[in-house]
């Protein structure tokens, strides 16, 4: 597992500097050492649009980005407040050639991808702890999203979501249609003034979730570049990341204790939220499913156009995953997150 990540990271670093020739890797390392006052090393998990190093004392992270992938610091201030304690503090510190340079605190721990074996040992004891922290992370946005956060109009957001769901309703295999019909009918509730708009992480995969492998505590969430403002709850599909694994042989497969872990998540989530009505629970489930469909229902065709996944063009097995996390779970009835739809 570590070897696979190391190989991928090496490739990503090489690709980054081949596209951004205004500074070399050695120059970036030297700039990071100047900023942190200590030697640095490449982060074990890199991204596709940046180069990231960690100080050898493990306290600081320095990241280099091209202008087309620069961070929105104003939005990140809102993210940091909404998810206080779960995100690093981001600071723009200047330029190196044409690269934007950022410094942030190190969230610590290691990515869930690298920690998977430790988390699943001893009857998933550490993963249970991580799941509880993940619930607190999501609930934090309900309470702490700042009112000053700028966002698109609710009407325009509703139109955007409605258009995409309608495309999926018409383009996905017919077995998904009853669920999508229901979600479209309930969608307006997510854009009423009473429902919070929050900054949602759009890539809650194992590489971006860091945990302490001794305690199971979730130390933080990384990679907020593509944060999207939308209804509270649409990123809750990220829970599935903790409950299963995608394999080459079987596609998506749940852990044997996934239902216990799921129940623990919802108990912890609603405890952290406080008083939640049954109507609000139903809207949370609507938001969760909407997010899962929008994140996984589309693929890119050969012309570079985003289209609904089909039985033929589903090269990333999106339909199997969607069926597992929506239709099959739905049929079982996810009793904690709200009533299953009829």
C-alpha positions as CSV (number, residue, x, y, z in Angstrom):
1,X,0.0,0.0,0.0
2,X,2.8,2.5,1.0
3,X,4.7,1.5,-2.2
4,X,1.7,2.3,-4.4
5,X,1.2,5.7,-2.8
6,X,4.9,6.5,-3.1
7,X,4.9,5.6,-6.8
8,X,1.8,7.7,-7.4
9,X,3.2,10.7,-5.5
10,X,6.5,10.5,-7.4
11,X,4.6,10.5,-10.6
12,X,2.4,13.5,-9.5
13,X,5.5,15.5,-8.4
14,X,7.2,14.9,-11.8
15,X,4.0,15.9,-13.6
16,X,3.6,19.0,-11.6
17,X,7.1,20.3,-12.4
18,X,6.8,19.4,-16.0
19,X,3.8,21.6,-16.3
20,X,5.2,24.4,-14.1
21,X,8.7,25.2,-15.2
22,X,9.0,28.6,-13.5
23,X,10.5,26.8,-10.5
24,X,12.3,23.5,-9.9
25,X,11.6,21.1,-7.1
26,X,14.9,21.9,-5.4
27,X,14.0,25.6,-5.4
28,X,10.6,24.9,-3.9
29,X,12.3,22.8,-1.2
30,X,14.8,25.6,-0.4
31,X,11.9,28.2,-0.2
32,X,10.0,25.9,2.2
33,X,13.1,25.5,4.4
34,X,13.4,29.3,4.5
35,X,9.8,29.7,5.5
36,X,9.8,26.9,8.2
37,X,13.4,27.4,9.5
38,X,14.0,23.7,9.1
39,X,14.6,21.0,6.5
40,X,11.7,19.6,4.7
41,X,10.6,16.5,2.8
42,X,7.8,15.8,0.3
43,X,4.5,14.9,1.8
44,X,3.9,11.1,1.4
45,X,0.5,11.8,-0.2
46,X,0.6,14.4,-3.0
47,X,-2.2,15.9,-5.1
48,X,-2.6,16.2,-8.8
49,X,-2.4,20.1,-8.9
50,X,0.2,21.0,-6.3
51,X,3.5,20.1,-4.7
52,X,3.5,19.8,-0.9
53,X,6.3,19.4,1.6
54,X,6.3,18.9,5.3
55,X,8.8,20.3,7.8
56,X,11.0,17.6,9.4
57,X,9.7,18.6,12.8
58,X,6.2,17.7,11.4
59,X,4.7,21.1,12.5
60,X,4.3,22.9,9.1
61,X,3.2,22.2,5.6
62,X,4.2,24.4,2.6
63,X,2.4,24.0,-0.7
64,X,3.1,25.3,-4.2
65,X,0.3,25.8,-6.7
66,X,0.0,27.3,-10.2
67,X,-2.2,30.4,-10.6
68,X,-5.0,28.3,-12.2
69,X,-5.2,26.3,-9.0
70,X,-4.6,29.0,-6.5
71,X,-6.6,28.8,-3.2
72,X,-9.5,31.1,-2.3
73,X,-8.2,32.3,1.1
74,X,-11.5,34.1,1.9
75,X,-13.5,31.0,1.4
76,X,-10.9,28.9,3.4
77,X,-11.4,31.3,6.3
78,X,-15.1,30.2,6.3
79,X,-14.1,26.6,6.0
80,X,-11.7,26.9,9.0
81,X,-14.5,28.4,11.1
82,X,-17.2,25.9,9.9
83,X,-15.0,22.9,10.7
84,X,-12.9,24.3,13.5
85,X,-10.4,21.8,14.8
86,X,-10.6,19.6,11.7
87,X,-8.9,21.8,9.1
88,X,-5.5,23.5,8.9
89,X,-5.0,27.2,9.0
90,X,-4.1,28.4,5.4
91,X,-1.8,31.3,4.8
92,X,-0.7,32.8,1.5
93,X,3.0,33.7,1.9
94,X,4.0,34.9,-1.6
95,X,5.3,33.7,-4.9
96,X,8.1,31.6,-6.2
97,X,8.4,32.3,-9.9
98,X,4.8,32.0,-11.1
99,X,3.9,29.5,-8.3
100,X,1.6,30.6,-5.4
101,X,3.1,29.6,-2.1
102,X,1.0,28.7,1.0
103,X,1.9,27.7,4.5
104,X,-0.4,25.8,6.8
105,X,-0.3,23.8,10.0
106,X,0.2,20.1,9.7
107,X,-3.0,18.3,10.7
108,X,-0.8,15.3,11.8
109,X,-1.7,11.6,11.7
110,X,-1.5,9.7,8.4
111,X,-4.1,9.3,5.6
112,X,-6.7,6.7,6.1
113,X,-5.5,4.9,3.0
114,X,-2.2,4.2,4.7
115,X,-3.9,3.6,8.0
116,X,-6.5,1.2,6.7
117,X,-5.0,-2.0,8.2
118,X,-4.5,-0.5,11.7
119,X,-8.0,0.9,11.7
120,X,-9.6,-2.4,10.9
121,X,-7.8,-4.5,13.5
122,X,-9.3,-5.7,16.7
123,X,-12.9,-5.7,15.6
124,X,-12.5,-2.2,14.0
125,X,-11.9,-0.6,17.4
126,X,-9.9,2.3,16.0
127,X,-12.2,2.8,13.1
128,X,-15.1,3.2,15.5
129,X,-13.3,6.1,17.1
130,X,-12.6,7.6,13.7
131,X,-16.2,7.3,12.7
132,X,-17.4,9.2,15.8
133,X,-15.0,12.0,15.0
134,X,-16.2,12.1,11.4
135,X,-19.7,12.6,12.7
136,X,-18.6,15.6,14.8
137,X,-16.8,17.0,11.7
138,X,-20.0,17.0,9.6
139,X,-22.1,18.4,12.4
140,X,-19.7,21.2,13.0
141,X,-20.9,23.0,9.8
142,X,-24.5,23.0,11.1
143,X,-23.4,25.1,14.1
144,X,-20.3,27.0,13.0
145,X,-20.7,28.1,9.3
146,X,-20.2,31.9,9.5
147,X,-23.0,34.1,8.4
148,X,-20.5,36.4,6.5
149,X,-19.8,33.6,4.0
150,X,-20.6,34.7,0.4
151,X,-22.7,32.3,-1.6
152,X,-24.7,32.1,-4.8
153,X,-28.4,32.7,-4.6
154,X,-30.5,29.9,-3.3
155,X,-32.6,30.0,-6.5
156,X,-29.6,29.7,-8.8
157,X,-28.2,26.8,-6.7
158,X,-31.6,25.0,-6.8
159,X,-31.7,25.4,-10.6
160,X,-28.2,24.0,-10.9
161,X,-28.9,21.0,-8.7
162,X,-32.3,20.4,-10.3
163,X,-30.8,20.4,-13.8
164,X,-28.2,17.9,-12.9
165,X,-30.6,15.5,-11.2
166,X,-33.0,15.8,-14.1
167,X,-30.1,14.7,-16.4
168,X,-29.5,11.7,-14.2
169,X,-33.2,10.9,-14.0
170,X,-33.3,10.7,-17.8
171,X,-29.8,9.2,-18.4
172,X,-29.1,6.7,-15.7
173,X,-30.5,3.1,-15.9
174,X,-34.2,2.9,-15.1
175,X,-33.6,1.2,-11.8
176,X,-32.5,4.5,-10.3
177,X,-35.5,6.5,-11.5
178,X,-37.8,6.1,-8.5
179,X,-35.1,7.3,-6.1
180,X,-34.3,10.3,-8.3
181,X,-38.0,11.1,-8.8
182,X,-38.3,11.3,-5.0
183,X,-35.1,13.4,-4.6
184,X,-36.3,15.9,-7.2
185,X,-39.6,16.3,-5.5
186,X,-37.9,17.0,-2.2
187,X,-35.1,19.2,-3.5
188,X,-36.8,22.6,-2.9
189,X,-36.6,21.9,0.9
190,X,-32.8,22.0,0.7
191,X,-32.9,25.6,-0.6
192,X,-35.4,27.2,1.8
193,X,-34.0,30.0,3.9
194,X,-34.2,27.8,7.0
195,X,-31.8,25.2,5.6
196,X,-28.1,26.1,6.1
197,X,-25.8,26.6,3.1
198,X,-22.3,25.4,4.1
199,X,-18.9,24.8,2.6
200,X,-18.8,21.2,1.5
201,X,-15.6,19.2,0.8
202,X,-16.0,17.6,-2.6
203,X,-13.4,14.9,-2.3
204,X,-13.7,13.1,1.0
205,X,-11.6,10.1,0.0
206,X,-9.2,8.2,2.2
207,X,-6.1,10.2,1.1
208,X,-7.7,13.4,2.4
209,X,-8.8,12.1,5.8
210,X,-6.0,11.9,8.4
211,X,-6.1,9.8,11.6
212,X,-4.0,8.9,14.5
213,X,-3.2,5.2,14.2
214,X,-2.7,4.8,18.0
215,X,-6.0,6.3,19.1
216,X,-8.2,6.4,16.0
217,X,-8.8,10.1,16.5
218,X,-9.4,11.9,13.2
219,X,-6.7,14.6,13.2
220,X,-8.0,16.6,10.2
221,X,-9.2,16.9,6.6
222,X,-6.9,18.1,3.8
223,X,-7.3,19.4,0.3
224,X,-10.0,22.1,0.5
225,X,-9.2,23.6,-2.9
226,X,-12.4,22.5,-4.6
227,X,-14.8,23.4,-1.7
228,X,-18.3,23.9,-3.0
229,X,-21.0,25.9,-1.2
230,X,-24.2,24.0,-1.1
231,X,-26.9,22.6,1.2
232,X,-25.9,21.1,4.5
233,X,-25.7,17.3,4.2
234,X,-24.7,16.9,0.5
235,X,-21.2,15.8,1.5
236,X,-22.5,13.2,4.0
237,X,-21.9,10.5,1.3
238,X,-18.3,10.7,2.4
239,X,-19.2,8.5,5.2
240,X,-19.1,5.5,2.8
241,X,-15.4,6.0,2.5
242,X,-15.0,4.8,6.1
243,X,-17.4,1.9,5.8
244,X,-15.9,0.0,2.9
245,X,-13.2,-0.4,0.3
246,X,-13.1,-0.3,-3.5
247,X,-11.1,-3.3,-4.9
248,X,-10.1,-4.2,-8.4
249,X,-11.6,-7.7,-8.1
250,X,-15.0,-6.9,-6.5
251,X,-15.5,-3.2,-7.0
252,X,-17.1,-1.6,-3.9
253,X,-17.2,-3.9,-0.8
254,X,-18.4,-3.0,2.7
255,X,-16.7,-3.9,5.9
256,X,-18.4,-6.7,7.8
257,X,-19.3,-4.4,10.6
258,X,-20.5,-1.6,8.3
259,X,-24.0,-1.4,9.8
260,X,-22.7,-1.1,13.4
261,X,-20.3,1.6,12.3
262,X,-23.1,3.3,10.4
263,X,-25.4,3.3,13.4
264,X,-22.5,4.7,15.5
265,X,-22.0,7.5,13.0
266,X,-25.7,8.6,13.0
267,X,-25.9,8.4,16.8
268,X,-22.8,10.5,17.2
269,X,-23.9,12.9,14.4
270,X,-27.3,13.7,15.9
271,X,-25.9,14.0,19.4
272,X,-23.4,16.6,18.1
273,X,-26.2,18.4,16.2
274,X,-28.6,18.7,19.1
275,X,-32.3,18.9,18.7
276,X,-33.2,17.6,15.2
277,X,-36.8,17.1,14.0
278,X,-38.0,14.1,11.9
279,X,-38.5,16.5,9.0
280,X,-34.9,17.7,9.3
281,X,-33.7,14.1,9.4
282,X,-35.6,13.4,6.2
283,X,-34.0,16.4,4.5
284,X,-30.5,15.3,5.7
285,X,-31.1,11.9,4.0
286,X,-32.3,13.7,0.9
287,X,-29.1,15.8,0.9
288,X,-26.9,12.8,1.5
289,X,-28.4,10.9,-1.5
290,X,-28.4,14.0,-3.7
291,X,-24.7,14.4,-3.0
292,X,-24.0,10.7,-3.8
293,X,-25.8,10.9,-7.1
294,X,-24.2,14.1,-8.2
295,X,-20.7,12.9,-7.2
296,X,-21.0,9.5,-8.8
297,X,-23.7,9.6,-11.4
298,X,-21.7,11.3,-14.1
299,X,-18.8,10.3,-16.3
300,X,-16.7,12.2,-18.9
301,X,-17.2,11.0,-22.5
302,X,-14.5,11.0,-25.2
303,X,-15.4,14.5,-26.1
304,X,-14.7,15.8,-22.6
305,X,-18.4,16.3,-21.8
306,X,-20.0,15.2,-18.5
307,X,-22.8,12.7,-19.1
308,X,-24.8,10.3,-17.0
309,X,-23.1,7.0,-16.5
310,X,-24.4,4.1,-18.6
311,X,-23.9,0.3,-18.6
312,X,-21.4,0.7,-21.5
313,X,-19.5,3.9,-20.6
314,X,-19.2,3.1,-16.8
315,X,-15.5,2.4,-16.9
316,X,-15.0,3.4,-13.2
317,X,-17.8,1.1,-12.0
318,X,-19.9,4.2,-10.8
319,X,-23.2,2.3,-11.3
320,X,-22.2,-0.6,-9.1
321,X,-21.1,1.8,-6.4
322,X,-24.3,3.9,-6.7
323,X,-26.4,0.8,-6.5
324,X,-24.5,-0.3,-3.4
325,X,-24.7,3.0,-1.5
326,X,-28.2,4.1,-2.6
327,X,-30.5,1.3,-3.8
328,X,-29.3,-1.6,-1.7
329,X,-28.9,0.4,1.5
330,X,-32.1,2.1,0.8
331,X,-34.0,-1.1,0.5
332,X,-32.6,-2.2,3.9
333,X,-33.7,1.1,5.4
334,X,-31.1,3.3,6.9
335,X,-33.1,3.8,10.1
336,X,-30.7,6.2,11.8
337,X,-30.5,8.9,9.1
338,X,-34.2,9.1,8.5
339,X,-37.1,7.1,7.2
340,X,-36.3,5.1,4.1
341,X,-38.2,6.4,1.1
342,X,-41.2,4.6,-0.2
